[in-house]
């Protein structure tokens, strides 16, 4: 019996060693079709698949023979552009571009409904869409701070709405896979407002919770971890296997695109030195889907291993 993430001892407080190991010692292997199971006949959904890790993970799935890909994006035009670049990876595959705006509850509900109505099977889902803004802002329609809204609340809602659909559309003995992109930064946040009640709305007021973009990104991922661990307790892994994956610090993803001036220059240099190539970062997504079974249900995967 393998250890579950929540039962493992925590990562060491001296994060430097963990970071050095992750970024400079571990080498993630990109999946090769001749050494991987064929995905012919399989259907996958990837959110935020028009760029960065989402795009590359979609491309890798196609190279493994995926038959039907749903590219879930906010901009249909950007989705079409991405699809044209993805098609050479598997010219025989069907690639559909569907609208998904993670700042809109209506859009999230409509997307889940479309999955239920239009797809006869769903094998793999990667909830990759996320952001890391440098400046404080709130979502007009909900009033919530944008990072918490997209990375936690909206991702949680989409997961909840997709679960019965995935359960209904998995094929016989093969449970559907739901992988949610997470981050080791969840282990680094201070979370000073943890005792505020109500909790989520305390992130919406900078008088209650001071704005720090790095802290906010990390805590959004921590909230997602806590939620998904609890959610997995209510879902049978025979129906849907839910896990989380940390792709590691990856260059070329656009995650820090909002940075300006000296911060942008420093971030670019840091990513260039320490960041994984996007292909190796995306390979962690594919490993989370194909390299782990029911033992990964409710777990956090780092460097292709179940981790605290």
Helices and strands as residue ranges (DSSP letters): G 5-7, H 15-20, I 21-25, G 33-35, E 43-47, H 52-63, E 68-73, H 76-86, G 87-89, E 94-99, H 105-118, E 124-127, H 146-148, I 149-154, H 155-169, E 176-182, G 184-187, G 200-204, H 213-232, E 240-246, H 261-274, H 278-290, G 294-296, E 299-302, E 305-307
